Amino acid sequence: MTTQLDFQKRAELLSATREALSALLHTLQAEVDTIKQGRMPAIRLAARKVAAEHNRLRELIEAHPDMFKSPRSYVVAGLKYGLKKSPGRMSWPCDAQLIERIKKLTEAGELTEEQREMLITRTERPVAKALEKLDAKTLKRLGVTVAADSDEVLIKSVDGEIEKAVNAVIKDVTQDDNAMVQVAA
């Protein structure tokens, strides 16, 4: 027959094994921190060099946008660079007017019911992320204006995992969220 004492013994054993695991993990973290601190000067230096080279390439691209008419970007040594179209900022005069236009275009068969569901939330507010997927002609007919859809510099590693690791190191070393190499979508 199981008693409350059996539960207590099991709970004590579990607690002891958890404490042992916690101690091991604490020791591991301390060792990692020690190794990390020993490498930090070299990592900081490398991160500053990466940031400087990134800025030099950005400035060169910005100074010569005509070099990226066609093709718009290049891949060299695992790095993609060039220009890409920025999404721009959308605006519309009134949510209610935009919703009515979306409904009219749906009734006319120019938008599907699925698109209508994505474009309008249940609270009947336009969905900007969904509107971004529509072509310029449809946006114009809806009365949506798109501003600042200009070219922007594109510099990114082709290997997304490496890019994430590099950004994590740069962010950690510099303690600056804006010092990261931009990952383009």
N, C-alpha and C positions, 0 to 999 in steps of 0.2 A: 504494500500500500504506500502510495506517495504522500509525503507529508510536506508541510511548509518548510521544514528543515532541508529537504531535498532541493527545493527551489532556491533557498538561501545559499546552499553550497554551490549550486550551479551558477548562481549570480555572482558569488565571490570568485569562482574560477574564471568566469567570463571577464570580470573586472580586472583580475590579475593579468590575464592574457592580453587584454586591451592596453593595460599600462605598459606591458613589455613591448608591444608593438609601437606604442607611442614613443617610448624611450629610444627604440631603434630608429624610428623616423626622425626624431629630434637629433640624434647623433649624425644621421645621414645628412640632414639639412645643414648642420654645423660644418661638416666636412665639405659640402658643396659650397657653402659661403666662404670658407677658407680658400678653396681653390679659385673661386670666382674673384675674390679680393686680390689674389696674386696675379690674376690675368687682367684685372680692370684697367691698369694703365695702357696696356697694348690694345685692349678693346676700345677704350675711349679715343685713343689716337686713330685707330682704324675707322671708328664711327665719324670722327671729325673729317678724315680724308674722304669718306664716302659722301658726307654732306657737302663738302667743298666741290668735289667732282660733279655731284648731282646739280649743284647750283651753276657751275660753269657750263654744263651741257644745256641746262634750261635757258641760260642767257644766250648761248649760241643759237639755239632753236628759235627763241624769241626774236633775235636779231635778223634771222634769215628765214621767215615763214615761206617765202617764195620757193625754197628748196623742197617743200613738202606739199606741192600741188598734186602730184601724182607720181608715185604712191604717197599716201598721207603719212605712212610710218614705215620704219625699217626694223629688222631684227639683226643684231650683230652681237656675237659672243653671248647669247642668251639674254640680251637686253633689248626691249622694244622701245623705240623712241620716235618722236615725230609730233604730229598734231592730230587732234581728234575734235570732233564737234562737241561742244559742251551742250548739255540738255537745255539750257536757258531757263528763264523763269516765266511761268504762266500766270496770267491774271484774267479775270472776267469781271464785268461790272457788278453783277448781282447773281447770287446763287440760284434764286428762284427763276430768273430768266434763263440761265444755262440749263437748269433742270427741264424747263418747258421745251427748250430747243432740242435737248436730247430725246425727250418723249416724242416730239414731232418727227425727228429723223428716224426714230424707231418705228413709229406708225407708218412712215413713208417707205419703210423697208431698207433704208440706208444704213441703219445700225441694227444689229441683232438684239434679241431679248437678253442674251448672255452679256453682250457689251453694255447694254443699258443697266443690267444688274451690277456690273463692275464699275460703271461710271457714276452711279448714284448710290450712296449708302442708304440704309433703311431710314435714316433721319432726314433723307432727301437733301443731302449736301453733295456737291460735285466731288469726285475722287480724283485728285491731281495726278496721282501715279498712273491711274488708268487713262486719263486724258492725254498724258505724255505719249501714249502708244498710238494715238490717232494721227492721221496724216494732216499736213498743214491746211489743206483745202477744207477738210471736215472741221478742224478747229476754227477756221475763219468763219464758216457757216454757223458755228455755234456761238460766235462772238468772243472767242478766246484769243487773246493776243499773247504772243511769245516774244519775250524781250531777252536780250543778252545771250542769244544762241550763237556765240562766236566761237572761233577756234581756241582751243586750249592745249597747252603742251602736254605731251604724253611721254612719260619715261617709266617703264616698269620692267621687271624681270619676267621672263617667259615662265619661269618656274615659280608658281604662286607660293609654294611652301617655303622656298628659300626667301622670297620677298617678305613673308610674314615673320620669319626668324630675324632677318636683317632689321625690319622695322621694330620688332620687339627689343632688340639690342640697342638700337639708336634711341628709342624712347626711354629705355631704362637708364642708359648712360647719360643722356642729356637731360632727363626729367622734363622733356618738352614734347608735348603731343604734336606740335607743328613741325618738329624736326624730322618726321618720318618721310621716307621716300613714298610718293603717292602710288597707290595701287589702282590702276585704271581698270574699269569694268570691261 
